[in-house]
Amino acid sequence: MLAKLTSKNQLTLPKSITAAVGTAEYFDVEASNGRIVLTPVRIQRGDAVRAKLAELDLGEQDIADAVAWARQAPAAKTTRKK
């Protein structure tokens, strides 16, 4: 089956292909030996948040500091220095 790559780098997967792998909103994408390999993944929303936090190298203390800062009165808020 053919799938066309648009000018915006988007592909529409044939319905028969997506039906064969089940419903998935996200796919892991990798290049292997000149091929594009899509693997359906089921991401829990919490997992997505944890992955983003890990990507940004944010830990529990960073989150606690951000929450404490957000709870301050507007006049007391200052830019956070790292």
VEXMARSE-369616 format. One line per field, with one value per residue: residue in one letter; chain; x, y, z of N, C-alpha, C, CB in turn. Coordinates in steps of 0.001 Angstrom, whole numbers, plus 500000, padded with zeros to 6 digits. Glycine has a CB too. Layout:
<sites>
res: A  ...
chain: A  ...
n_c1: X  ...
n_c2: Y  ...
n_c3: Z  ...
ca_c1: X  ...
ca_c2: Y  ...
ca_c3: Z  ...
c_c1: X  ...
c_c2: Y  ...
c_c3: Z  ...
cb_c1: X  ...
cb_c2: Y  ...
cb_c3: Z  ...
</sites>
This chain:
<sites>
res: M  L  A  K  L  T  S  K  N  Q  L  T  L  P  K  S  I  T  A  A  V  G  T  A  E  Y  F  D  V  E  A  S  N  G  R  I  V  L  T  P  V  R  I  Q  R  G  D  A  V  R  A  K  L  A  E  L  D  L  G  E  Q  D  I  A  D  A  V  A  W  A  R  Q  A  P  A  A  K  T  T  R  K  K
chain: A  A  A  A  A  A  A  A  A  A  A  A  A  A  A  A  A  A  A  A  A  A  A  A  A  A  A  A  A  A  A  A  A  A  A  A  A  A  A  A  A  A  A  A  A  A  A  A  A  A  A  A  A  A  A  A  A  A  A  A  A  A  A  A  A  A  A  A  A  A  A  A  A  A  A  A  A  A  A  A  A  A
n_c1: 500838  500383  501347  501084  503448  502945  503473  503785  505072  503387  501699  499073  497773  496714  493426  493052  495519  495869  493709  494550  496479  495198  493573  495388  496762  499233  502479  505570  508412  510924  513963  515172  517490  517002  514260  511112  509868  506940  505583  502821  501901  500608  499976  499793  498356  499683  502147  503114  503473  505409  507494  508060  508903  511223  512681  513136  514730  513709  513078  511500  511858  512118  509527  508065  509137  508224  505445  505191  506115  504129  501969  502399  501700  500849  502516  504777  506072  508943  511438  512656  515836  518457
n_c2: 498809  502274  505332  508776  511326  514469  518006  519047  517166  515028  511913  509868  507078  504005  502806  500055  499222  500540  499408  496808  496875  497781  500295  503206  506173  507247  506684  505014  506062  505105  504934  502378  500598  502051  502173  503311  502732  502182  501869  501069  502729  502901  505520  506616  509472  510474  509232  510592  513139  512594  511753  514128  515749  514357  514687  517414  517459  517816  517565  516254  518264  520562  520745  521089  523566  525181  525022  526199  528762  529551  529756  532007  535442  537767  540108  539237  537480  536600  536427  533197  532062  530087
n_c3: 500000  499401  500912  501036  501574  502864  502146  504614  506097  506850  507180  506003  507301  505899  506531  506830  507732  510219  511520  511719  513705  515902  517954  518294  519477  519500  518093  518228  516564  514358  512453  510454  508750  506332  506381  507655  510757  512444  515614  517459  520452  523726  525591  528833  530276  532525  532210  529988  531032  533009  531327  529944  532066  532786  530438  530568  532715  535327  538749  541779  543730  542173  541155  543523  544327  542207  542539  545077  544444  542622  544288  545779  546688  544076  544023  545346  543722  541890  539300  538733  539624  538390
ca_c1: 500000  501113  500912  501765  503984  502538  504488  503920  505622  502320  501280  497793  497923  495508  492568  493279  496759  495619  492779  495301  497289  494355  493509  496529  496855  500660  503345  507006  508918  512375  514484  515950  517894  516329  512809  510484  509131  505971  505097  501784  502109  499503  500571  498938  498644  500707  503423  503557  503957  506673  508509  508431  509690  512542  513341  513547  515573  513056  512833  510427  512087  511800  508067  507645  509517  507336  504121  505309  506212  502827  501009  502734  500939  501420  503603  505963  506692  510116  511950  513421  517214  518966
ca_c2: 500000  503533  506463  509959  512285  515807  519054  519323  515943  514226  510719  509290  505629  503334  502312  498620  499071  500918  498423  495581  497015  498266  501747  503845  507595  507560  505652  505186  506147  504954  504591  501152  500080  502776  502063  503987  501726  502749  500899  501710  502757  503446  506402  507149  510909  510643  508829  511672  514220  512148  511745  515521  516194  513734  515341  518743  517230  518406  516588  516551  519550  521602  520849  521691  524987  525849  525126  527208  530060  529872  530041  533284  536607  538291  541072  538566  536609  537106  535429  532135  531984  528723
ca_c3: 500000  499361  501730  500519  502529  502447  502282  506046  506691  507437  506463  506374  507248  505436  507602  507020  508500  511618  512079  511990  514928  516988  518085  518946  519187  519377  517527  518353  515193  514240  511133  510538  507436  505266  506529  508787  511522  513385  516586  518264  521904  524501  526594  529885  530375  533560  531626  529107  531901  533593  530268  529685  533217  532668  529307  531028  533890  536492  539808  542726  544390  541193  541103  544794  544266  541256  543165  546139  543777  542038  545362  546398  546264  542820  544252  545903  542721  541158  538342  539369  539160  538462
c_c1: 500873  500500  501736  502207  503620  503682  504716  504450  504570  502000  499879  497944  496623  494733  492805  494538  496515  494651  493518  496114  496464  494408  494710  496558  498301  501411  504785  507550  510430  512739  515380  516219  517125  514814  512341  509613  508242  505496  504054  502123  500872  500092  499499  499312  499718  502086  503986  504125  505296  507796  508990  509277  511102  513344  513880  514455  515024  512738  511725  510608  511792  510294  507546  507959  508570  505941  504153  505364  504848  501799  501292  501791  501614  502587  504889  506675  507854  510571  512830  514824  517684  520412
c_c2: 501241  504523  507651  510862  513674  516800  519435  518107  515098  513045  510346  507786  504999  502721  500828  498352  499406  499946  497145  495659  497516  499772  502269  505300  507999  506363  506004  505122  505985  504629  503374  500628  500735  502687  502882  502946  502436  501631  501584  501625  503351  504218  506824  508618  511181  510277  509926  512825  513823  512147  513164  516068  515622  514393  516707  518675  517936  517308  517042  517915  520710  521834  521519  523185  525768  526034  526189  528609  530489  530257  531363  534376  537196  539254  540400  537712  537316  536035  534441  532085  530551  528696
c_c3: 500000  500339  501265  501668  502035  502619  503744  506810  507391  506534  506923  506205  506762  506603  507875  507850  509970  512275  512468  513281  516107  517089  518870  518511  518925  518805  517844  516931  515217  512802  511300  509135  506290  505303  507716  509480  512526  514302  517452  519749  522559  525664  527581  530028  531423  533039  530730  529926  532503  532560  529976  530830  533158  531549  529717  532250  535130  537498  540736  543395  543454  541136  542373  544811  543340  541844  544259  545534  543242  543093  546074  545898  545017  543039  544721  544874  542036  540190  539075  538778  539337  538826
cb_c1: 499052  501119  501092  500848  505535  501312  504080  502573  506710  501061  502274  496603  498319  495863  491105  493391  497874  495063  491657  496222  498456  494772  492198  497877  496274  501254  503133  507665  508517  512899  515265  515218  517693  516807  512384  509638  510098  504761  506261  500418  503389  498535  501228  499106  497366  500373  503260  502394  502928  506516  507949  507173  509006  512407  512369  512327  516998  511765  514101  510355  513524  512337  507422  508336  510984  507255  503674  506568  507243  502316  501019  504200  500842  500341  503172  505572  505656  511278  512743  512713  518139  518761
cb_c2: 500005  504114  506188  510731  512126  516268  520291  519754  516294  515080  509545  509868  505064  502255  502551  497921  499976  502352  498102  495279  497969  497643  502169  503122  508416  507962  505510  504090  507498  503853  505796  500090  498572  502279  500594  505254  500736  503419  500324  501064  503579  502321  507644  506357  511692  509794  507532  512166  514539  510752  511097  516392  515783  512219  515486  519583  517704  519168  516338  515465  519643  521217  519451  520988  525133  525053  523756  526948  530005  528696  528913  533661  537671  538995  542108  537705  536161  537505  536106  530776  532983  528009
cb_c3: 501212  497940  503291  499552  502700  503246  501481  506627  507671  507676  506692  505502  508634  504416  507253  505663  507922  511702  511070  510830  514681  518305  518769  518597  520340  520749  515991  519301  514525  515194  510483  511389  507386  503966  506693  508331  512241  512635  517453  517995  522282  524996  525931  531253  530718  534784  530830  528224  533024  534192  528981  529488  534531  532409  528124  531348  533613  536083  540603  543786  544895  539798  540925  545983  543775  539950  543751  547004  542632  541235  546373  546107  547418  542024  545275  547087  541677  542131  537185  539204  539931  537164
</sites>
